[in-house]
Amino acid sequence: MKNYLNVIQIAVAVLLTAAILMQARGSGLGAAFGGDGNVYRTKRGVEKSLFVATIALAVVFFALSLTALFIPAA
């Protein structure tokens, strides 16, 4: 059981990493030094879907981590 849980957790970790890397750039530290001038901007379309998917994957990863912590190794 724990092996299946670990495999699923690795798959979710890879998907979470990909979702984070696909998000729009320019809203980080570069914006503080003259990058993107839009301070208040709403997410629309694919950007919003990717943002929601990132949050969902993070919650699933956290839940899987807690589950793996409390399942005894058999």
For each residue, the residues with C-beta under 8 A, 3 or more apart:
1: 4 5 71 74
2: 5 6 68 71 73 74
3: 6 7
4: 1 7 8
5: 1 2 8 9 64 67 68 71
6: 2 3 9 10 68
7: 3 4 10 11
8: 4 5 11 12 64
9: 5 6 12 13 61 64 65 68
10: 6 7 13 14
11: 7 8 14 15
12: 8 9 15 16 57 60 61 64
13: 9 10 16 17 61
14: 10 11 17 18
15: 11 12 18 19 57
16: 12 13 19 20 54 57 58 61
17: 13 14 20 21
18: 14 15 21 22
19: 15 16 22 23 50 53 54 57
20: 16 17 23 54
21: 17 18
22: 18 19 50
23: 19 20 47 50 51 54
24: 27 47
25: 28 30
26: 30 31 35 36
27: 24 31 36
28: 25 31
29: 32 33
30: 25 26 33 35 36
31: 26 27 28 35 36
32: 29 35
33: 29 30
34:
35: 26 30 31 32
36: 26 27 30 31
37:
38: 41
39:
40:
41: 38
42:
43: 47 48 51
44: 47 48
45: 48 49
46: 49 50
47: 23 24 43 44 50 51
48: 43 44 45 51 52
49: 45 46 52 53
50: 19 22 23 46 47 53 54
51: 23 43 47 48 54 55
52: 48 49 55 56
53: 19 49 50 56 57
54: 16 19 20 23 50 51 57 58
55: 51 52 58 59
56: 52 53 59 60
57: 12 15 16 19 53 54 60 61
58: 16 54 55 61 62
59: 55 56 62 63
60: 12 56 57 63 64
61: 9 12 13 16 57 58 64 65
62: 58 59 65 66
63: 59 60 66 67
64: 5 8 9 12 60 61 67 68
65: 9 61 62 68 69
66: 62 63 69 70
67: 5 63 64 70 71
68: 2 5 6 9 64 65 71
69: 65 66
70: 66 67
71: 1 2 5 67 68
72:
73: 2
74: 1 2
